[in-house]
């Protein structure tokens, strides 16, 4: 299993968060599209490796928020 297999959830997570960053609430249309967003593991993979493939630990995040959150 690839370390990026969780990407299969990308579109579903995006829809669940209504194309809005789960942290700062920035909408995709104000951030030049979904290319500027990514999946974030709400529970960091380093601390919770068992949740790496858990849909419920994946959040839709803009690049800035995901970088700021990092492993927290």
C-alpha distance (Angstrom), angle and dihedral (degrees) to the residues before:
residue distance angle dihedral
X1 . . .
X2 3.78 . .
X3 3.78 120.8 .
X4 3.82 87.9 -122.6
X5 3.81 97.8 52.4
X6 3.80 90.1 110.2
X7 3.84 86.8 73.2
X8 3.82 87.5 83.8
X9 3.82 84.8 78.7
X10 3.82 94.3 54.8
X11 3.81 99.6 103.8
X12 3.81 94.4 40.3
X13 3.81 92.7 50.3
X14 3.81 89.2 46.5
X15 3.81 90.7 53.4
X16 3.80 92.6 46.6
X17 3.80 90.9 54.6
X18 3.83 90.8 44.5
X19 3.82 91.9 -121.0
X20 3.82 89.9 -63.8
X21 3.80 130.1 122.3
X22 3.78 108.4 -102.3
X23 3.82 91.5 -141.7
X24 3.82 110.2 38.6
X25 3.83 96.6 18.2
X26 3.81 92.4 -127.5
X27 3.79 109.8 161.7
X28 3.78 119.4 -133.4
X29 3.79 92.7 -121.4
X30 3.85 89.0 63.5
X31 3.81 92.6 46.6
X32 3.82 99.5 53.8
X33 3.80 95.6 -99.0
X34 3.77 143.5 -56.1
X35 3.80 92.2 -54.7
X36 3.81 86.4 78.4
X37 3.80 92.2 57.7
X38 3.76 133.0 73.7
X39 3.76 143.9 178.0
X40 3.77 115.6 -87.0
X41 3.77 125.0 -161.5
X42 3.80 100.7 -131.7
X43 3.80 87.6 -160.2
X44 3.83 102.4 47.8
X45 3.79 115.0 -112.7
X46 3.78 91.1 -132.6
X47 3.81 92.3 59.4
X48 3.81 98.4 32.5
X49 3.82 107.8 31.0
X50 3.81 90.4 161.1
X51 3.84 89.0 65.9
X52 3.82 95.7 52.6
X53 3.81 91.5 107.4
X54 3.81 96.5 33.9
X55 3.79 112.0 122.1
X56 3.81 89.4 -154.8
X57 3.79 92.8 60.8
X58 3.82 94.1 53.7
X59 3.80 119.3 96.9
X60 3.81 130.9 -177.7
X61 3.79 108.4 -116.0
X62 3.78 138.9 173.4
X63 3.81 115.0 -121.8
X64 3.80 93.0 -107.0
X65 3.81 95.6 53.2
X66 3.78 92.7 43.6
X67 3.81 90.8 52.3
X68 3.81 92.1 47.2
X69 3.80 93.1 48.5
X70 3.83 93.9 43.1
X71 3.83 107.8 147.5
X72 3.78 98.4 -8.8
